[in-house]
Amino acid sequence: MLSTSTLLIRNLHDVFGEVDPARRRAAIDEIFAEDCVFYDPSKGDYRGRDEIDRIAGEIRATHPDFRYQPIAEPEEVGNGGRIRWVSGRPGEAPAYAGTDFIIARDGRIAALYLLFDTLP
């Protein structure tokens, strides 16, 4: 069973940071519960692995050269956790920042909440 911290990091890099659709989908199937939900403050709610796969691909396509970088270690409490990150082109100042908060169930992500932050 994966830890909440591992789920947070894998989601950041292997799902939303992954350019290859097959690798992204394999990660989604491994780390997300079947009845998962992703809450995006700017785009709405996405339910199920297929919808998370679709929106992650769409988001990635808008900036395929950006990289997500954690700016702090993942934090865990109970069955929840968060990771703070920045995103942008390698070698340049970050373009935006955010926090991912998840609820884990049975070693998988049941709910993912995206919150956009002010750049540090």
N, C-alpha and C positions, 0 to 999 in steps of 0.2 A: 504494500500500500504506500502510495506517495505522500510525503509530508505536504502540509499547506505551503511551506516555503518553496518546495520543489515545484508544486503546481503553479505558483505565482511566476517563477522564473521561466518555466517551460511555456506558459501561456504568452509571456512577453516575447520570448525569442522564437519558439517553435510554432506558434500560431500566428500572432500578429506581426512578428518579424520575419516570417518565412516567405520567400518568394516562390518556391516550388510548390505548386498546388497539391501534388501527391504527398509530399512530406508534411505539408500543413494539415491535410485531411487525416493522415495517419496519427498525427499528434492530437488532433481534436478527438478522434475516436478513442484514444488512449486516456486522455486527461479530463474529458468532459463527461458528465452523466448524460444519459440519453434524454432526460427531460430538463436539460440545462436551460438557463436563460441568461442573456447578456443585455444589460441596461446601458445604453449609450445616450448621454444627455443631449447630444445634438442630432441624433438620427432615430432614436426610438428604441423599442425592445425587440429582441430577436430570440425566438424560442426553438430549441432543438439544435442538434449538431449540424444539420444541413444549412440552417439559417446562419449559424455562427461561421461556418465555412464560407458561405456566400459573402457575408459582410466583411469578414477578415480579408478575403481576396480583393474585394472592392476597395477597402481602405488601403491595402498594400499597393494596389495598382496606382493610387493617386500620388504616391511618393516611394517608388521601389528602391531608391538609393538611400533612404533614411534608415537609421539604426536606432533601436530603443536601448537606452543605457540606464540601468538602475542607479539612483543617486543615494540610496541607503539600502541596508540589508532588509530583507523581508521581515515583517513582524507578524507574529501569530498570537491569537487569543481565542481560546475555545476552539470552535470549528471554523473560525474566520481568520483572515489575514489580509495584509496590504503590502504593496510595494510601490514606492515612489520612483518615477523615471522621467527622463527627458528624451526627446527624439529630434533628430536632424541629420544632416549630411556629416559623415566622418570628417574630422578636421575643421569643421565650422562650428559656430555658436549654435546651441540648440534652437530649434524653431518653435517648439512647444513642450509643455510638461504636463504630467498627469499622475494620478494615483489609481492603481487597480486594487479593488477590494473584492475578495471572494468569500463565498460560503462553500465549505467542502463537505462532502458526504461520501463515506466509504472510499476515501482516497481519490475522489474525483471532484471536479468543479461542478457544483450544483447551480451557483449563481455568480455572475461576474458583474461588478459595478465599475464603470469608468467615470472618473471625476477629473476634469481638467484643472490644472493648477497654474498659478502665476510662475513664470520662469524664475528660478533661483538667482 
